[in-house]
Amino acid sequence: MDLLDTGEVWTHLLAALRLAPGTMLWTRDRRLDTIAAELSLAADERTLRG
């Protein structure tokens, strides 16, 4: 998935996550989750449990 394929809102959301260390994205949207995972920003079961 290419970051250029994302919308303006997603781009801003991912940028905000990158600026906040330790913040992870939890989403049901598969496409957004794939992009977040490629950027190491996606939450999974391990990160949600702490």
Long-range contacts (C-beta under 8 A, 24 or more apart in sequence): 1-31, 1-34, 1-35, 1-38, 3-35, 3-39, 6-32, 6-35, 10-35, 14-39, 14-41, 17-41
